[in-house]
Amino acid sequence: MPIIDLRNAAAKIRQIVEQRKERGQSSPFFFIVGAGISHSEIPLASEIEEHCKREAEKYGRTDPPRSDAPIVSYSHWMSEAFPSAEERQTYLRGLMESKPISKANLRLAHLLLDHRIARTVFTPNFDDMLTKALQLFGERPIACDHPLTVNRMRTQSNDIQIVHVHGSYWHYDCCNLRGDIEGRAGNGPMTLMLYEQMRDLSPIVVGYSGWEGDIIMSAVRRRLESGRLANPIFWFCFRRGSMDDLPDWLTSDPDVLFVLPDDATAKAKSGPEPQPVQQGFSSLPIPGEAIESGKPLDEEKESTLTAVQVFDALITGFGLSTPDLTKDPLNFYARQLRSQLGTKSQEESEKDTFYSFHAVIERVERAAKAEKDATPDELQASRDAMGKADYLGAIRAAGQVQLNLLPAAKLSELLLVLRDAISHLDDECEEEIGGLDLISEAGTALAKLDPAGLSVLEVIAKALYEKGATLAELNRNEGALAAYDNLLRRFGDAQAPGIQGFVARALVNKGVRFSKLNRSEEALAAYDDALRRFADSQDPRFREPVAKALHNKGYELGKLGKAEEGIAAYDEVARRFADAQEPLIREMVARALVGKGSLLWNLKKMEETLVVHDDLVGRFADASEPEIRKLVKMALIRRAIVIAQLKGGEEGVAACGDVVDRFAEDQEPGIRELVAYALYNKAYLLWGLTRCEEAIATWDEVVRRFADAQEPGVRAWVAKALHAKGSTFASLELRDEAMKAYAEVVRLFANSPEKEIEEVVERASSRLRELSGDDPKPTETSSGATLPPPSSPQSAPPVAESLADPRSFPEIAPASGDASAPSEG
């Protein structure tokens, strides 16, 4: 399952193409593109399915499909809503015919014009956006949308060719239902043509989710099963989880490179790594990693890899220039007219009397000359950069413009260019900050020309907010605070709800930045300000920042040792938003319950801690949101640990064992650490029950399960388990076995940089010296206490001494921050 990122994929494609060019060979690639390149101008299959379901219900057709498989469900509701082929074609034509060309189709057309990467496209799409995009740029592609026309296509042609494998919306016999699709797949002409194409060429797959059984998947599978490919398939996935929906025969093939979006939880833009806030608590700590809303004002979204991003990377990687249409539109149009009319000479032009096109061409050429002689357009450099996906260049060119000399129309256009350029930047945070400053300046200049323009003020407020969020990503806390203060100073008293939304989030985010700087009193003041202004608002757009302000207030109070007040704030989150349906607010409720449980643990109120974790599991056991599901797992594991703390003995062993049974195969790092911890303490409890052989076997299980772990927290439990195993052998006077276990600790972890593991290695080294007679010391347990005489292991220290040790409980940091840590607006 080879996996690479977008940057490396674009570089590999270019390398392969250029190496073949050096040998006088053409590119070995063609494109397979799916619905992702036409979205959002045209709805995806899931959206079409929902519309068809509603249409079918109008006619009383409500029987569910026989299967949940996407192709089955889609086909069922399409046929229920539109029983005839003609009606289905009419419906699709209505969805597609008059829609504007999507940005991704324009970018793909730009790539095809260059001819270096590919000249042929296979697609299951019914729309003709790509054809229209090519025609817009002056190219006439050859299109095939029916099996009977396949024999006319030449796969090695120098012409640009588009093959609609399932047909197009222009004809009623397009394949839109499962039976039609599978019937055409088989060994039909379309499948065979695609298979033949893949004998010598490999596809670059973009925006296609892979319906197994359709023509494309059938041909790809047949080709992969027939032998190795000369060049790899590049399969670009929209989400990191998209591979889970693809069949094993595809994901396991070494000739298919899967290109995934960057992992948002692991991706750090630049600047110093965030450091956890030191709590100063004893017992169960509350980790201090913040959760921020970041730049999107609406829901935070998982990392995705859009078709536009893929095509942009290829356009910049191959250094494509701006298309003639946008670079020199009037001369481009004149050339197109001459080419289509055949009026290349003066004599030919004079023969044109019906429509006098020669006169039209002359007028266009005069206009082109006049434009060339006129004052240069201040925005053309930015436009040209956008045309070749040079978003940094567009921002830099905009920075050279004298904003105070631009008319309102040009300022409005520049704002749109900057917004689009910034949204497509990758990791260039400094350039992004500069672009946001330009938006603020251009917006301010435009507001002077149109003082009543509320939308411009919202653009300025958003730019200031996003500047603060970008600086926060760089951990430049003081800079982020300054940006938020600038927003509050300019718009703090604004009444427009859209602007107030940025004010509310800026206040919450200020609180988190203060928290990062350990300025807790100022953080609390920011949260209280947000609550004073917005807690009683009935506007739904303020629900999220209010929930986060309350949650963060609870966290900050706990950090100051004001546990009871912190619990009250967490309770307010759970009370106010008990029935919330918004995913982010539901997550805040779950996190508030986790935070409350942590504070109760610190107060040694174990029974109440157990009740809170039961409450969280009861509320969210069936949650579908990934972050909430992770919090439920954490609650179940912590619940087991509380039971072990409260009751110990057999009941504690059973509780810890249940955790291992439930989550042993879970690969989430935070959960893995908790599982290792629970397994370790199961062994400790068994040791306390004098069941030493079972304890040793369980410590061995910690080592076996997590021997290859890379996470420092999990590695620490492996080291501790080996050390505990050695201590247990020592308590049983099994000297050789004890020395082997201690030696294994030293062998495996001698060079570990983590302080916690280093301490375990030091203790193991000391025990080795003692047992070898070089350094006699009292025998000690894995937790540091003196071991009982071998004859009375029942007098071992109670399990609570191990479980309550604050160093023994792993800090948990979910992808977007810790469950009980502050959350930005």
N, C-alpha and C positions, 0 to 999 in steps of 0.2 A: 504494500500500500504506500507507494512513494508520494510524499506530500511536500509541496513547496509553496512559497509565497508569490505574490503578484510580481514583485520586482525581479525575482530570479526567473520566473516563468517567461517574462518579456525578454530578458537577456538571453535565455536559452533559445527561444524562438529566433531571435535575431542572429545568434551565433550559427544556428543550423542553416538558416537561409543564406547567410553570407559565405559560409564555407562551401555550400553547393554552388553558389554563384562563381566563386573562384575556380571551380572545376567546370564552369560553363553549363551548369544545370539550373533548372528553375526550382522554385520553392516546392517542398514536398508537402505543403499544407493546403487544406481547404477548410471552410467554416461549416459547422453545424450550429444553428442558432434556434432558440425557442422563444416562448412567449415573453421571457424576461426582457427581450430587446424592444418590445412594443408596449410594455407596461410603463407608465400608468395611463397612457392614452387609450389603451385597450385593456379591459379587465382580464385578469388571470382566470384559469379554468375554475378555481375555487369560487371566485366571485360570480362567474357565469352560472355555476351550479346553484348558488343561492338564489339568483334571480329566477332561474328556471323552476326551482322548487316553489317559489312564491307564485309563479305563473300557473304551475300545475295545480296548486291548491285552489286557485280560483275556479277550476273546473272539477273540484272534488277528487282529484287524483293524488292521494296522500299515501299510498302504499310505499313502504320503505324499500330501498334497494336490497338485493340478496347478500351484498357484501359491503364492507367499509372501504374496500380498495378504491383509490381515487378514480381510476378509469371506469370502474363499475358504477360507482355512485354518480359520476358526471354523466355517463351515458344514460343511466336510468332517468335522471331528472330532465335531461335534454329531450329524451323521447317522450316523457310524460307531458312536458310543457308544449312541445311542438311535434305532433305525431307524424307529420309528413316531411319528406325531404325538402320540398319547396318551402315550407314554413321555416324549417331550420336555416335554409340558405337566406331567406328574407331577414330572419332575426340576426344572423351573423353579418349580413351586409349592412344592416342598420347600425350595428356596433362599430363597424370598421370603415365604411366608405368615406365618410366626411371628416374623420379624425385627423388632426395635424400630425405630421411626421414626428416620431419620438426622437429625442436626442441620441439615443443609442443607435437607431437606424441611420441617422445622419453621420455619426462617427464611423459606423461600419461601411457606409458608402464611400466615405473619405478614404478609408483603408483600401477598399477594392479598386478605387481609381488609380492608386499607386502601382498595383499589379505585383509588387514584390512579395507580399506574404501569400496572397491567394487570389484566385479569380472566380472560384465556384462556391456557392452557398447551398446547402441543403437545409430545409426548414419544415417543421410540421405546422408552421403558422399559416393561417388562412388569409391574413391581411397582405396588402401589396405596398406597405410602407417603404420597404427597401427599394423596390422598383421605382417608386416615386422619388425617393431620395437621390438615387442615381440619375434619374432624368433631370432633377433639379440642378445637379452638378454638371449636366451636359453629356451624360453617358446613357446609351440605350442598351440595357441588358437583354439577354435572351432568357425567357421564362418558360418553365415547363410545369404544368399543374395537373397532368393526367397521364396514367400509364400508357395510353395509346400514342402519346407524343414522345415517349422516352427514347425511341430509336432515332429521333431527330437530334438528340443531344450528343455532343462530343466532349467527353470528360477532359480531354487534354487540349481543348480549344483555348485560344488566346482571348476569346471574348469573355466578358463577365456573364456568368450563368447563374440563375436562381431556380432551384428545383423545389417546388412545394409538394412534399411527398404525400400529403393527405389531401391535396387539392387546394382550391382557393374559394373565397366567398362569391366569386363571379358565377359559379355553377352549382346546381343543386346536388350533383353527385359527389361533392366533397365528402371525405370520410370523417364523420364527426361522432360516430357511436362506436362502442367497443367492437361489435361484430364487424362493422365496416373496416375499422382499423386493422384488426387481426386478420381479416380476410385479404386485405391488400398486402399485409406483411409477408407471410408465407414465402413462396418462391416467385412472387410476382415481379414484373419488370422494374418497379421502383426499387425494391429490395436488392435485386440483382445489380442494378446500376450503381447503387451506393456501395454494395460489396465490391464491385469492380473498381470503383473509385479508390477504395481502401487497399487495393492490391499494391498500389504504388504511392499513394498519398495517405497522410494521417490527418484526422480532423482536429481543429481547435474548437472546442465545444463551449458555447457561451449562452447563458439564459435558458438552458434546457434542463428540465428536472428528470427526464428519463422515465417514460412510461413503459415498463417492460411489456413486450409483446407488440409494440408498434413497429413501423418499418425501420426506424433509426436504430432502436435497441436490437432488433432482430439481426440487422446487417452488421452492427458492431460486434455482437456476440459471435456470429458466424465467422467474421474475420479474425477475431482474437483466438478462436478455437482452431483456426486453420494453421497457426504458426506465428512466430515472432514478427513484430513489425520492424521495418527498417528505421523508422523514426517514431518517437513516442506520440501518443495522444495527449493533448493538453485539455484537461476537463476542469473548467472554472466553476466553482461552487458558490452559490449566493450566500449561504450560511455555513458556519463550521459544522453544523449538524446535518447538512444536506447529504453527506456521504452515507449517513445511517439509513437513508431511504433508497439507496442504490443496491443492486444485487451483489452478492459475494463474488460471482464470476467476473464482475467488472472491477470492484474495489480491490480484489486480490491480485489482479493482473499486473506484472511488473512493467508492462509497456504503456500503462496509463498513469500519467502524472496528474495528481489532483491538486488544484490550486485553491487554497482556502483563504478567507479573510484573516487579517491579523486578529489574534486573541486579545480582546479589549481588556481582559483581566490581567494579562501578562505584559501588555504593551506599555512601556514607559517612554514618554516623548523625549525628555531631556531634563537636565537639572538633577539635584541630589535626590536620592531615594528618600521617601517619607519615613520618618522614624516613629515608632509607637510611643505614645505618651506614657510616661511612667506614672502608674497609678498610686503607688504607696499603700496599697491595700494588703492586708493579709488574706489568707484563704483564697477563694476563687477570684481571679482577676477579671476585670472588664477590659478587653483589649481596646486600644485607642486609635484605630485606623478610621479616618473619616469617610463618609459617603457623600458625594457631591452630585448635584443635579448636572453640573457641567454646562456645556454650551447649548444643547437642545432645550428649549423652553418647555416642550411637551415631554412625553415619556422618554426616558433613556432607552435607547435601542441597542440590541446586540450588534456586534460587528457584522457587516455584510460586505459583499464584493459585488457591486453592480456591473451591468454590462458596460455602462459608460466608463467606469473605472478601468475595466479590462481594455477597452478600445483606446482610451486615453494613453494607457501605458504603452500600447503598441505604436500609437501615433508618435509619441515622444521618443520611444526607443528606436524607431526607424527614421526619426528626424523628418517627418513629412512637413511640407510647407503648407501654408494656408491655401485653400481652394481658390481658383481663379474667380469664381462667382463672388466671393466675399472680398477678395483682394482688389479686383478691378472690375466691378460689376458691369459698367457700361460697355467697355471693350469686350468683355466676355459675351454680353448679349449680342453685340454687333457680329462677333465671330460666329456665334450660334446661328444667327439669321443668315449670314453668308453661306455657312456650311449647308444648311437645310434648303436654301433657295438656289444654291449653285450660282450665285451672282458674285463670282470672284474677280471679274474684270469690269472695266467701265463699259465695254461693248455689251457684255451680258446684262449689265444693269439697265441699260437703255432699252433692252427688249422687254422689260417688265412694265407692262401698261395696265394690266387688270387691277392690281392693288398698289402699284408704285412702291414696292418694297425697297427699291434702291433709295428712294427718298427717305424712307423710314430709317434705313441703315445709316445714311448720311447724317440725319438728325441725331441719331444715337452717338455717332462718332464725334460730331461737333460738341455734343454735351460732354463726352469723355475728355476731349481736349480742353474745354472750358474748365472742367473740374480739376484737371491737372494743373492749369495755370492759376487757379484760385488759391486762396490762403489755405495752407494745409489744415486738415481736420485734426483737432487736438486729440480726439479719441481713437484715431485710426490705428495707432500702434497697439493700444489695448485690444481693439477688435481683432487685429491680425494675430496677436498672441493667443487670444481665446480660440481662434479658428484652428490653431495647431496644438491645442491642449496645453499651452504653456501658461499655466495659471500664475506662476511666480512672475513671469514676464509681463502679464497683464497688470498685476498689482504694481510692479515697478514702473511700468509706463504711466499708469495713473498717477503715480507719485510725482511725475515730472510736469503734470498739468497745473496751470495757474487757475485754481478753482474759482477765485473771485471774478475771473473774466468770462466764465462760462454762463450761457443763458440757462434758464430753468430746465428746458428740454434736455440739454446736454448733461446737466447735473443729475437729472433723473436717470438718464441712460447709464451714467457712470456708476451710480449707486447700484443699479442692477448688475452691471459687469462685476463690480467688486464683490457683491454678495455671492454671485455664482462662482467667481474665482476662489474665494475663501472657502466655500463649501466643498470644493474639489481638491483643496490642498491636502497633502499627506501629513508629514510630520514637521513641516516648516513653521514652527510656532512663532519665531521672531517675525517672519514675513506676515503671518496671520495677524499678529498684534499690530504691525504697521498698516495692514489693510483695514483693520477695524478702526484705527485712528483716522485713516482717510475717509471711511464711511462717516465717522462723526463730523469731520471737517466739511465734507461735501454736503452732508445733511444740514449742518448749521448754515452753510452758505445758501442752500435751497430754502431753508426756513425763513431767511431774511427776505427772499424774493416772494415767498408765499407764507406770511405769518400765520395764516389760518390752517395751514396744512397739517392736520393731526397725524396723518400717516407718516409724514417725515419725522415728526417728533418720536414716534414709536420706533422708527428705524434707528434714530440716534440712541434712544434708550437701550435698544437691543444690542447695539454695537458696544456700548459701555459695559453692559452686563456680560457679553461674551468675552470682552477683553479681560474682565476680572476672572472669569472662569478659565480662560486660557492661561493666564498667569498663575492661577491656582494649580493647574495641571503641571506647571513647571516648578511647583513648590516655592514660588516667589510670593510669599504670603504678604509682605508689606506692599508690593506692587498691586496685588489683587485687592487688598484693602483700600488702596488709593483709588483704584478704578471704581469699586463699589461706592466709595464716598463721593466720587465725582457724579455718579448716577444719582445718588440720594440728594446731593446738593442741587442738581439741576432739575430733578423731577420728583423729589420727595413729596411735594404738595400737589402734584398733578392729580386731577380727578378722573381722567380717562382710564377705564378698567384695563385696557391693554397695557398702558404704561405702569399702572399700579401693580400689575403682575410681575414686572421686572423689579419694581421696588421691593415687593414682598420677598422675592427670591434673593435679591441682593442682601437684605437684612439677615436672612438665614445663613447665607454663605459667608457674610462677615463673621457671624458667630463661630462658624467652623474654622475660619482662618485664625481667629483669636484663640480658639481651642488648640490649634496646631502650635501656636506660639506660647502655650501654657498661660494665657491671659484669661483665666476662667471668669473673673468678674465682668470683664468687657464682653466676653462671649454671652454670658447670661443677660447682660443689658441689651444686646442685639436681639436675642430671642424674645425677650420681654417686649421690646419695641415692635417686633413683627406681630406678636400676639395682641398687643394693645390696639394696633391698627386694623388687624384683619381677622381676629378670632371670631368676631360676631358677624362677619359678613355672610350674606346668603349667596354670594356669587361663587359658583362651583370652582372657578379657576384658582381660588385661594385655599381650597381644601388641602392640597398637597403641601404648600409651604407652612400652613398652620400645623399640620400633622408632624412635619419634620421639625418645626420649632419646638413643639412640645416634647417630642422624642429626644431632641438634642439637649433640651433643658434638663430632662431627667438624667441624661448621661453626665452632663457637666456638674450637676448637683452631687451625683454619686462620686465623681472624681474629687470633689471637695470634701468628701466624707459626710455629706448631708444625705444619708441614705433614705431616711423617711420622706424628706422632701422630694428626692429623686423618684421614689416609688409613687408618690402622689402624682407627679408629672406623667409617669408611664401609665398610671391608671387612667389619667385623663385622655390619653391617646386611645386606649382600649375602649373607654366609655363613649367618647365622641364619635368614633369611627367604627363602632362595632359592626355595623351593617354595610360598610363601604364595599363597593363593587370595583373601584378603580385598582388595578394591580399594584401600583406604587404605594397607595395608601394602605391597602391590605398588608403589604410588606412592612410598612411602618408599624402597624398594629402587632404583627408577629415579632418584629424586632423589639418593640416596647415590652412585650411579655418576656422575651429573653433577658432584656436589661433588668426588669423587675426581679426575675428569678435570680440573677447574679447578685443584686443588692441584698435580697433576702438571704442568700447563701452567706454573704459577708456578715450579716447580722446573726448568723447561726440559727436562723429560723427554718429548719429543715423541712418540717411538715408543710409550712406555707410555700416553700420552694417547690415541693412536690406538687402542690395544688396548682401553682402557676404553670408548671410544665404540662400537667394534665390538661389545663385550660387551653394552652397553645395547641396541643395535639388534637383536642376535641374540636377546636374551631377550624383548623386548617388541615386535617388529616387527608381530605380529598382535594386539596389545592393543586392546580395544574401549573402555577407559576414556578419556574425553576428555583428562584431564590427562596420562595416560601417553602418549597419542598425541602430545600437544604436546611432551613431553620427547623422544620419539623423533625428531620433526622437528628439534628443537634439536640433538640429537646428530648427526644426519646433516649438518646445516649446519656445526656445529663441526668435524666430521670433515673436511669439505672444506677448512675454513680451516687445519686442522693440516697437511693434505697440501700446501696452498699454502705454508705456512710451511716445511715440511720440504724440499719438492722444487722449488717455484717453477716457472718456465718453462711448457712446454706442459702438463705434468701438472697444475700448479696452475690454469691456465686451464680445463682440462677439468673439474676438480673444482668450481670455482666456477660454471662454466656448468651443470653437472648440478644444483646447488642451485637455480639460477634456473629451469631447466626443470621441476623437481619442484614448487617452491613459489611460483612467481611469482603465481599466482592466489589464494594463501592470504590470508585477510583478518584473521587473528589478529594483533594489534598487535606482539607480541614477535617473531613469525615474520617479519612484514613488515620489521621493522628489520634482522633478520639477512639477509634476502634482499637488501635494499638494500646492506648491508655487503658481501655476497659479490659482488654485481654491480659495486660500486665497485672491489673488489680484483681482479676479473677484468680490468677496464680497466687497473689499475695494472700487473698482470702483462704484459698486452699491450704497454703502454708500455715495460716493461723489456726486452721482446723486439724493440724498435724497430718494432713494428707500430702506428705512431701513429694512422693513420686508423681502424683497428679500435678502438683505445683511445678515441678521440674519439667514435666511434659508440656505444660501450658506455656512456660517461659520459652521452651524450645519452639512452640508454635508461633510466638511473637517473632522469633528470629527467622523461622522458615517463611512466614507470610511476608515479612517486610525486609528481608535481607538485601534486596536490591533497591530499596527506597532511596530517593534523592532528597526528599523533604527533610530539613534538619530536625524538625520536631519528631518525625517518625523514626529517624535514625537514632535519636536520643533514647527512645523507648527500646530499641533493639539493644543498644549498649547497656541500658539499665537491666534489661531482662537477662542478658548474659552475666552481668555482675550479680544479680539476685540469685541466678542459678549457682554460681560459684559460692555465694554465701550459704546457700542451702546445703550444698555438698559439705562445706566446711562445718556447718552445724551438726551434720551427721558423721563427722570425723572421716569423711572420704577425701583425704588430702589430695591424691593424684587427680581425681575428677575436678575438685575445686580449682587446682592449679591450671588445668586445661581450660576451664571456663574463663578464668581471669586472663590467661594468656591470649585467649581468643578476643577478648575485649581490647587488649593492647594491640594485637595484630591488625584488627579491622579498623580501629579508630584512633591509632596513635597520631595520625596527621590531621585529624579533624579540627577545623578552626573554631567550632562552636564551643563557647565557654562551658555550657552544660555538659556536653560530651567530654570535654577536657577534664572536668572534675571527676567524672566516672572513670576515665582512664587513669587518673592519678590514684584513685582509691584502689583500682584493680592492680596497679603496679605495686602499691604499698602492700596489698594482701599477698601478692606473689613473693615479695621479699620476705614477708613474715613467715609464710608457709615453707619457704626454702631455708629458713633459719638465719637469713641475713639481717632481718629487721623485725624482731619480735614486737608484736603489738597486740592489744586485746582484739578478739574476734568480734566483728560487727555485722550487723544486718545490712541489707541493701538500702535501708533508709537511714543508716548511720547509727542506729542504736546497738548496744551491746547484745550479742546473741545469748540466748539462754543456754544452760548446759544441754548437751545432746539428749540427755535422758528426759528432759522436760520441755519439749518444743511447744506444749500447750501454753506455756507461760510467755509466748512471744508477744510483742507489743500489739495492742488492738489495731485493727485495720484503719481506724480513724486517723491514726498517726501518719499513715501513708497518704490516705485520701485527702486529708486536710492540708497537706504540705503545698503551699502556693507554687513552689517550683515544679511540682509534679503535674499540675494541670495545664494542658497545652492551650495557648492562646489561639483562638479561631478567627480567621480573617476571610470572610466570604468575598466573592469576586468584586462586589461593589462596596466593600467595607465591612466592618464587623457588625454582628447582629445588634450589639448594644452601643455602637459607636455613633458619633454625631453624623447627621445626614444633611447635606447642603440643599438649598432651596431649589 
